Amino acid sequence: MKEKIESLRDELHKHNRKYYIEDAPVISDYEFDMLLKELESLESAHPEYADANSPSVRVGGGITKSFNTVQHHYSMLSLSNSYSLEEIQEWITRVQKKVPEATFVCELKYDGVAIGIRYENGVLTQAITRGDGTQGDDITVNVRTIRSIPLKLTGEFPKDFEIRGEIVMPHAAFKNLNNKRTAAGLSTFANPRNCASGTLKLQDSSEVASRGLDAYLYLVLPEGVISPSHRGAIFVAGTMGFKVPLKKNRFIEECESIDQIIDFISHWDAARKDLPFDIDGIVIKVDSYSAQQDLGFTAKSPRWAIAYKFKAERVSTFLNEVTYQVGRTGAITPVANLEPVWLGGTTVKRASLHNNDQIELLNLYLGDSVFVEKGGEIIPKVVGVDLDKRAADATEIRFIKECPECATTLVRKDGEAQHYCLNIESCPPQVSGRIEHYISRKAMDITGIGSETVQLFVEKGIISHPGDLYSLTFDQLIALEGFKKKSVQNILEGIVQSKEVPFERVLFGLGIRHVGATVAKKLAKYFGSMFALAEASIEDITAVDSIGEAIALEVHSYFRSEKNAVVLDALVVAGVQLEIVQTEQSRIESPITGAKIVVSGVFERFSRNELKDTIEKYGGQNVGSISGKTTYVVAGEGIGPSKMNKAESLGVSILSEQDFIELLNL
């Protein structure tokens, strides 16, 4: 019986691929359904032969009450975006300056939900959402219902790898779903992307299965595991059973010049309306993985790829008022309050004006008829004015001179577009904003306290910075109107538990400008403690992998402020985690303990990330560029000659992959 069940599964996997991936079915839908019913009947009678990747899981049926948050094996970074062909040209020039022989691959930018799917021994084992780029939600049970994602692979494949792509809702499926909801008297979905995102978070996998999601997969990790080039990896992934962008559909194309890239962009800007799914731009990547590694990353995105975004949908409406928001850093952002208008699936009432330069550029007057777009298809912004509709007595909008919250005179810093309120200590939105950031989920994750509670505490004068949270008492809080014993206990317990939050999230929680979660993690790993980071010079900070001068200047400045020293002293007294907790694994002493190491090229035994993890495990530090302080360069195949020459000129030791293995006795 086991052989019969496995034979049916293999046959259904084959037909599934023929229908959903190759678009070349060899049996009718009825015949497929009969085979599936036979399999389901046999599996029901013989539960001892259950398989999580059986074709029968495509119909769903399980209920998931919550999705676990798990770490990405490889960081899932976003791409830099551009709406300008001139900026694309500038990016190509920068790439070719560093890698003269670089060629490019253009692909569609799918407007869906990013996903990372892991396969072990040819079987789907895990699917994770992007989340914050370092961790995401495990939605494997729902992804298994998507018929264009193979549960078992064909042909030859690596033992353990990840493939990434985008889950989309095709137009036909979206229309069908909304028609059903309308007939049932339910609200309809605004657009396919939001619908796909919401569908993947449903608790009932059978409902997910019924909605007709699709997927295009386009990135295999680790880089180089199946091909030395991105284009080659896409082709090989297709032979393994994945639905990948095909050259014959012009979903992917190799380009050697800006003219070829512009031609690809222009073609799809016009032809995208004929696609069965939404795209919002074109992604351009350097093809060679070796060249990608030479180009490296910024703290937020790869330098070897960029996304060209198509111009957004535009509508006109009227400007009723301009108000001003104060951010936690003191930055003042003007906001256009608009006559409500439907745009991109939502009703827009407010739009960003960014800064004074933008207001002057637009030459805005109250009551103007303005054009509004969604920047990046998400954030509304005012992009123009219909001067023919301007009233004769309209009043020109002039940027405010004082903070709308505390009346402090605003300052515009040299080289910056925004105005700032420098009343850091007592401007209410700044004080509460920094504390709200500190307690947020990605930072200290202090439960029981929300934005309104923080604002109340600030108004009452019982806290003025994050360190004050640790001095709050039961008697202080129970005396506040509306606070009951249980809620007070929950707040205090949440504060106590935050003392166990790891150092990297404490650092992120401080709200240092330009220091997001990814940068905080890099700094924490490199310096090991808040105390070491506080003593670091700008040069020391820029030595960290992917950390540039702008970030280094902000970090260096933060730790030299007397006001910030008060906050840090309070955190020291409170006992929060201000250094990396050393595990047994991370305490391994080795010949590279304390060494500063640059990794470049493609390797046989390790992926680039695995090599960096090994360096950290054995006490070394990964750095992004070669300098006189660099201890080793671990050189793989395809390392750029400029890096080799620089290492040799500075007397930096160069290790091959085998040299590295022998040095650590791996």
CORDA-V244662 format. One record per pair of residues at least 4 apart in sequence whose ideal C-beta (glycine too) atoms are under 6 Angstrom apart, sorted by the first residue. I is the first residue (numbers start at 0). J is the second residue. D is the distance in Angstrom with one decimal. If there is no record, write none. Layout:
i = {I;I}
j = {J;J}
d = {D;D}
This chain:
i = {0;1;4;4;7;8;8;11;11;12;14;14;15;15;16;16;17;17;17;17;18;19;19;20;20;26;26;38;39;42;52;52;52;52;56;57;57;58;59;59;59;59;59;60;61;61;62;62;63;63;66;66;66;67;68;68;69;69;70;71;71;73;73;74;74;75;75;76;76;77;78;78;78;79;79;80;80;81;81;81;82;87;88;90;91;94;95;95;98;98;101;101;102;102;103;103;104;104;104;104;104;105;105;105;105;105;105;106;106;106;107;107;108;108;108;108;108;108;109;109;109;109;110;110;110;110;111;111;111;111;111;112;112;112;112;113;113;114;114;115;115;115;116;116;117;117;117;118;119;119;121;121;121;122;123;125;126;126;126;127;127;128;128;129;130;130;131;138;138;140;141;141;141;144;144;144;145;145;147;147;147;148;149;152;152;152;153;154;154;156;157;160;161;162;162;163;164;164;164;164;165;166;166;166;167;167;168;168;168;168;168;168;169;169;169;170;172;173;173;176;177;180;180;188;189;189;189;190;191;198;198;201;201;215;216;216;217;219;219;219;221;222;223;223;223;225;225;226;226;226;227;228;228;229;229;230;230;233;236;236;237;244;244;245;246;252;254;254;264;264;266;267;268;271;279;279;280;280;280;280;281;282;283;284;285;285;285;288;289;289;291;292;293;294;294;295;296;296;297;298;298;298;311;311;311;312;313;313;314;314;314;315;315;316;316;316;317;317;318;318;318;319;320;321;321;321;322;323;323;323;323;324;324;325;325;325;326;327;327;327;327;327;328;329;329;329;330;330;331;333;334;335;335;335;336;337;339;339;340;341;342;343;347;350;350;350;350;351;352;352;352;353;354;354;355;356;358;358;361;363;363;364;364;364;365;365;366;366;367;367;368;368;369;369;370;370;371;371;372;373;373;374;374;389;401;401;402;402;404;404;404;405;405;407;407;409;410;410;411;420;422;423;427;428;430;430;431;431;431;431;433;434;434;435;435;436;437;437;437;437;438;438;438;440;441;442;442;442;443;443;443;445;445;445;446;447;447;447;448;448;456;456;461;462;463;464;466;466;466;468;469;471;473;473;476;476;477;477;482;482;498;498;500;501;502;502;502;502;503;503;503;505;505;506;506;507;507;511;511;511;512;513;513;514;514;521;522;525;525;526;526;527;527;528;529;533;535;535;537;537;540;540;540;541;541;541;542;544;544;544;545;546;551;557;570;581;581;587;588;589;589;589;590;591;591;592;594;594;594;595;595;595;595;595;596;596;596;597;597;597;597;598;598;599;599;600;600;600;600;600;601;601;601;602;602;605;605;611;614;614;617;625;625;625;627;629;631;631;632;632;632;633;633;634;634;638;646;646;654;654;660}
j = {45;48;41;48;38;53;54;34;54;151;26;31;19;146;20;240;21;23;24;25;24;146;147;147;242;30;31;55;55;55;122;123;150;151;143;144;146;208;144;204;205;207;208;205;140;204;202;203;140;202;136;137;138;137;134;136;127;137;134;75;133;220;608;132;133;129;132;132;300;300;300;304;306;300;305;306;308;86;87;307;308;307;257;305;257;101;99;101;290;293;285;290;255;286;254;283;229;230;253;284;286;252;254;260;263;281;283;244;251;282;250;278;278;279;280;281;282;306;165;167;215;278;192;277;278;279;165;166;167;192;195;166;195;196;199;129;165;126;166;127;161;163;126;162;124;125;161;123;124;159;151;152;156;151;150;139;138;139;142;135;137;135;136;135;134;135;516;142;199;204;199;204;207;204;207;208;212;214;213;214;242;214;240;156;239;240;240;238;239;239;224;224;220;216;219;218;214;215;216;217;215;195;212;214;213;276;172;173;191;194;195;212;213;275;276;275;211;191;194;210;187;185;187;194;193;344;345;344;277;207;210;206;207;242;241;243;244;225;232;236;606;288;227;288;601;232;235;231;232;235;288;286;287;284;286;253;286;243;241;243;243;250;251;250;251;263;259;260;281;307;270;271;309;278;309;376;306;307;308;309;307;306;305;304;290;291;303;601;601;637;303;599;639;302;303;302;301;545;545;517;518;545;372;373;376;343;370;372;340;342;371;368;370;337;338;340;338;368;335;367;369;336;336;333;335;396;334;331;333;399;403;332;334;404;420;428;330;429;432;433;436;510;512;419;420;429;417;419;418;352;349;350;352;381;349;348;346;348;347;346;347;373;379;371;379;380;381;380;357;358;381;357;416;417;398;416;363;396;384;367;396;389;393;395;393;394;390;393;384;389;385;388;381;384;382;383;379;381;382;377;379;378;380;393;406;408;407;420;426;427;428;422;426;420;422;418;419;421;418;426;426;429;431;432;457;463;435;453;454;457;510;453;465;450;453;510;442;443;465;508;443;445;448;444;516;504;507;508;497;500;508;493;494;497;493;489;490;493;452;490;461;462;475;467;467;566;566;569;570;494;573;475;477;487;482;487;482;487;486;487;574;575;504;576;523;576;578;579;519;520;523;575;576;519;523;516;519;553;554;557;553;550;553;518;519;543;526;543;620;531;532;531;579;578;577;558;539;540;551;555;546;551;554;546;548;551;622;621;622;623;623;550;555;563;575;585;586;617;592;617;618;663;662;617;619;618;619;630;631;620;622;628;629;630;614;619;631;622;625;629;632;610;633;638;642;634;635;636;637;638;635;636;637;635;656;609;610;621;619;621;663;629;645;646;649;651;652;654;646;651;653;654;659;638;653;642;651;653;658;659;665}
d = {5.8;5.4;5.2;5.2;4.5;5.6;5.9;5.8;3.9;5.5;5.9;5.7;5.9;5.9;4.9;5.5;5.3;5.4;5.4;5.7;4.5;4.6;4.4;5.9;4.7;4.1;5.8;5.7;5.1;5.9;5.4;5.6;3.8;5.8;4.8;5.5;5.7;5.3;4.7;3.4;3.6;5.7;3.8;4.8;5.6;5.0;5.5;5.8;5.5;5.2;4.1;5.7;5.7;4.7;5.5;6.0;6.0;5.1;5.0;5.3;6.0;5.1;5.5;5.7;5.9;4.9;5.0;5.8;5.3;5.9;5.5;5.5;4.4;4.9;5.2;4.9;5.2;4.1;5.9;5.7;5.3;5.7;5.4;5.0;5.7;5.3;5.6;5.7;4.4;5.8;5.1;5.2;5.3;4.9;4.7;5.6;5.5;5.2;5.8;5.0;4.9;5.0;5.5;5.9;4.3;5.7;5.4;5.5;5.0;4.9;5.5;4.7;5.6;5.7;3.9;5.8;4.9;5.5;3.7;5.6;5.7;5.8;5.1;3.9;5.7;4.4;4.1;5.2;3.7;5.9;5.3;4.6;5.2;5.0;5.9;4.2;6.0;5.8;5.3;4.9;5.5;4.9;4.7;5.4;5.2;4.3;5.0;5.8;4.9;5.1;5.9;4.2;5.4;5.7;5.1;5.3;5.7;4.6;3.7;4.3;5.8;4.0;4.7;5.5;5.1;3.1;5.8;5.7;5.4;5.2;5.5;5.3;4.5;5.6;5.0;3.7;4.9;5.6;5.2;5.2;4.6;5.1;4.1;4.8;4.7;5.1;4.6;5.1;5.5;5.0;5.0;5.5;4.4;5.0;5.3;4.2;5.8;5.3;3.4;5.1;5.7;5.7;5.6;4.9;5.4;4.6;5.5;5.0;4.1;5.2;4.2;5.9;5.4;5.0;5.0;5.7;3.3;4.4;6.0;5.8;4.3;4.1;5.3;4.0;5.4;3.1;5.9;3.9;5.6;5.6;5.1;5.2;5.3;5.9;4.8;5.8;5.9;5.8;4.6;5.6;2.8;4.3;5.9;4.8;4.6;5.3;4.5;3.2;4.3;5.5;5.8;4.9;5.5;5.7;5.3;5.9;5.4;5.1;4.6;5.2;4.6;3.6;4.1;5.6;5.8;5.4;3.8;4.8;5.0;5.6;5.7;5.3;5.6;5.3;5.9;5.2;5.3;5.2;4.1;5.3;4.8;5.2;5.5;4.4;5.0;5.3;4.1;5.8;5.3;2.8;4.1;5.9;4.4;4.3;4.3;5.6;5.1;5.0;5.8;5.6;4.6;4.9;4.1;5.0;5.8;5.5;5.4;5.0;5.3;5.1;5.7;5.6;5.4;5.0;4.8;4.0;4.3;5.8;5.6;4.8;5.1;5.0;4.3;5.5;6.0;5.3;5.1;5.5;5.6;5.8;4.8;4.7;5.9;5.2;5.9;4.0;4.4;5.7;2.9;4.9;5.7;5.9;5.8;4.4;4.5;5.4;4.7;5.8;4.6;4.0;5.5;4.6;5.3;5.1;5.8;5.8;5.3;5.0;5.5;5.9;4.7;4.8;4.7;5.4;3.9;5.4;5.1;5.1;5.4;5.6;5.9;4.3;4.4;5.0;4.0;5.4;5.4;5.8;5.7;5.9;4.6;6.0;3.9;5.3;6.0;4.9;5.5;5.2;5.0;5.8;4.1;3.9;5.0;5.5;5.3;4.1;5.6;5.8;5.1;5.9;5.4;4.6;4.6;5.4;4.9;5.9;4.6;3.9;5.6;5.6;5.4;5.1;4.3;5.1;4.1;4.3;5.4;5.7;5.0;5.3;4.1;5.9;6.0;5.4;5.2;5.8;5.9;5.0;4.9;4.7;5.1;5.0;5.6;5.4;5.2;4.7;5.6;5.7;4.0;4.3;5.5;4.1;5.4;5.0;5.5;5.4;5.3;3.3;4.3;5.2;5.1;4.4;5.9;5.0;4.2;3.8;4.1;4.5;4.8;5.7;5.2;4.6;5.8;3.8;5.9;4.8;4.9;2.5;5.3;5.4;3.5;5.8;5.9;5.9;5.4;4.4;5.9;5.3;5.8;5.5;5.3;5.2;5.0;5.7;5.0;4.8;5.6;5.5;5.1;4.6;3.8;5.5;5.8;4.3;5.5;5.1;3.8;5.9;5.9;4.8;4.4;4.6;5.0;4.8;5.4;5.6;6.0;4.6;5.7;4.2;4.3;5.6;5.1;3.5;4.1;4.2;4.0;5.2;4.7;5.0;6.0;3.8;5.6;5.8;5.8;4.7;5.2;4.9;5.7;4.0;5.3;5.2;5.9;5.6;4.9;5.4;5.2;5.3;5.4;4.0;5.7;5.7;5.4;5.4;4.0;3.3;4.7;3.8;6.0;5.1;4.8;5.7;5.2;5.0;5.3;5.0;4.8;5.8;5.3;5.8;4.8;5.4;5.0;4.6;5.4;5.5;2.6;5.5;5.1;3.9;4.9;4.9;5.4;4.3;4.8;4.4;4.1;4.9;4.0;5.7;5.8;5.0;4.9;5.4;5.5;4.8;5.1;5.3;4.6;5.7;5.0;5.0;5.2;4.5;5.4;5.7;4.2;5.5;3.9;4.8;4.7}
